[in-house]
């Protein structure tokens, strides 16, 4: 029997089982596609009846996912870079950061966030396990260590004098298989009155809006404030403020500190605690029945595909996103049904989506292919993508989203 990643209680309650799936960010080359030996791993999630942490019931090694070929570069989403810039502006002002401060980001990717602090002459340090994204960060002047973050990393940073006034960990807490070892690193590095922020998609939205496609092997945990406060408390940290964000379909930004630090709890924190309690996230039975709702989403999309095929319509997809791969593979979609997928990231272009084997092309290719429908896979970027590809209306093309129900956009 599996044990909870945080509290080590036995896991007995299934949240959602998506079957065997390939790694969602492992895009195939033509040679890999021809070889035909694409690995797949179980993608099953459980909920702990003791601490209510929703978690993957698998042990795909992190090194198999975040390798030298890892293809996610944060800077390819203009909206995400702007989100990072606003965070930098707000935290510099709120916490009085300046040239004597140090900002450390864990999972700093290609420097998309830290560059905004650097532009204000605030020293920065990125901690990033993937060498190719770290190299991109260094190329723009962002000091970056290529290493996985844990308690040992934290002690090493502190020993060499890298103590943080502000630490950021955006969309990484869900990505670590050993929550306790990871969180234990932050108290080592954070100054006594330093501030630590986490951002992560909110489990409450995943449940209420049936965002099951955010489940993939990179995500070992699916997080609520309720669960995260317990994890932080076990390592001498506490939350003092929470902001609710629109990113990734609805995220939380937690502002955290040492237990003894002088920050008072805010109304924002109390509001999210109350919302989670009202939704029953502290009751095990709340998590039952999610599978049936996911099956309804799948059936709605397959009905759309069948109708489009009967009408002779051509369907393409926009965004070679991990969430899209979970969705397509759960629905059993293949390259016979989706002509191609468009993505702005050159590292993905010329490759194939894992599982479905849909070819990935540059966004300009849509003008030559002129599909009848463009399925937006990263639905969290829907408005941005609709603006960028508004010209598909010139040939009668229309956009489709499949979450939480398949619909053609007006």
ZIFENRA-V297579 format. One record per residue. SS is DSSP state (a for helix, b for strand, c for the rest). BURIAL is I if it has 16 or more other ideal C-beta (glycine too) atoms within 10 Angstrom, else O. Layout:
SS:BURIAL  SS:BURIAL
This chain:
c:O  c:O  b:O  c:I  c:I  c:I  c:I  c:O  c:O  b:O  c:I  c:O  b:O  b:O  b:I  b:I  b:O  b:I  b:O  b:O  b:I  c:I  c:I  c:I  c:I  c:I  c:I  b:I  c:O  a:O  a:O  a:O  a:O  a:O  a:O  c:O  c:O  c:O  c:O  c:O  b:O  b:O  b:I  b:I  b:I  b:I  b:I  c:I  c:I  c:O  c:I  c:I  c:I  b:I  b:I  b:I  c:I  c:O  c:O  c:I  c:O  a:I  a:O  a:O  a:I  c:I  c:I  c:O  c:O  c:I  c:I  c:I  c:I  a:I  a:I  a:I  c:I  a:O  a:O  a:I  a:I  a:O  a:I  a:I  a:O  a:O  a:I  a:I  a:O  a:O  a:I  a:I  a:O  a:O  a:I  c:O  c:I  c:O  c:O  c:O  c:I  b:I  b:I  b:I  b:I  b:I  c:I  c:I  c:I  c:I  c:I  c:I  c:I  a:I  a:I  a:I  a:I  a:I  c:O  c:O  c:O  c:I  b:I  b:I  b:I  b:I  b:I  c:I  c:I  c:I  a:O  a:I  a:I  a:I  a:O  a:I  a:I  a:I  a:O  c:O  c:O  c:I  c:I  b:I  b:I  c:I  c:O  c:I  c:I  c:I  a:I  a:O  a:I  a:I  a:O  a:O  a:I  a:I  a:O  c:O  c:O  c:I  c:I  b:I  b:I  b:I  b:I  b:I  b:I  b:I  c:I  c:I  a:I  a:I  a:I  c:I  c:I  c:O  a:I  a:I  a:O  a:I  a:I  a:I  a:I  a:I  a:I  a:I  a:I  b:I  b:I  b:O  b:O  b:I  b:I  b:I  b:I  b:I  b:I  b:I  b:I  c:I  a:I  a:I  a:I  a:I  a:I  a:O  c:I  c:I  c:I  a:I  a:I  a:I  c:I  c:I  c:I  c:I  c:I  c:I  b:I  b:I  c:I  c:I  a:I  a:I  a:I  a:I  a:I  a:I  a:I  a:I  a:O  c:O  c:I  c:O  b:I  b:I  b:I  b:I  b:I  b:I  b:I  b:O  b:I  c:O  a:I  a:I  a:I  c:I  b:I  b:I  b:I  b:I  b:I  b:I  b:I  b:I  c:O  c:O  c:I  c:O  c:O  c:O  c:O  c:O  a:O  a:I  a:I  a:O  a:O  a:I  a:I  a:O  a:O  a:I  a:O  a:O  a:O  c:O  c:I  c:O  c:O  a:O  a:O  a:O  a:I  c:O  c:O  a:I  a:O  a:O  a:O  a:I  a:O  a:O  a:I  a:I  a:O  a:I  a:I  a:I  a:O  a:I  a:I  a:O  a:O  a:I  a:O  a:O  c:O  c:O  c:O  c:I  b:I  b:I  b:I  b:I  c:I  c:I  c:I  a:I  a:I  a:I  a:I  a:I  a:I  a:I  a:I  a:I  a:I  c:O  c:I  c:O  c:O  c:O  c:I  c:I  c:I  c:I  b:I  b:I  c:I  c:I  c:I  c:O  c:I  c:I  c:I  c:O  c:I  b:I  c:I  c:I  c:I  c:I  c:I  c:I  b:I  b:I  b:I  c:O  c:O  c:O  a:I  a:I  a:O  a:O  a:O  c:O  c:I  c:I  b:I  b:I  b:I  b:I  c:I  c:I  a:I  a:I  a:I  a:I  a:O  a:I  a:I  a:I  a:O  a:O  c:I  a:O  a:O  a:I  a:O  a:O  a:O  c:O  c:I  b:O  b:I  b:I  b:I  c:I  c:I  c:I  c:O  c:I  b:O  b:O  c:O  c:O
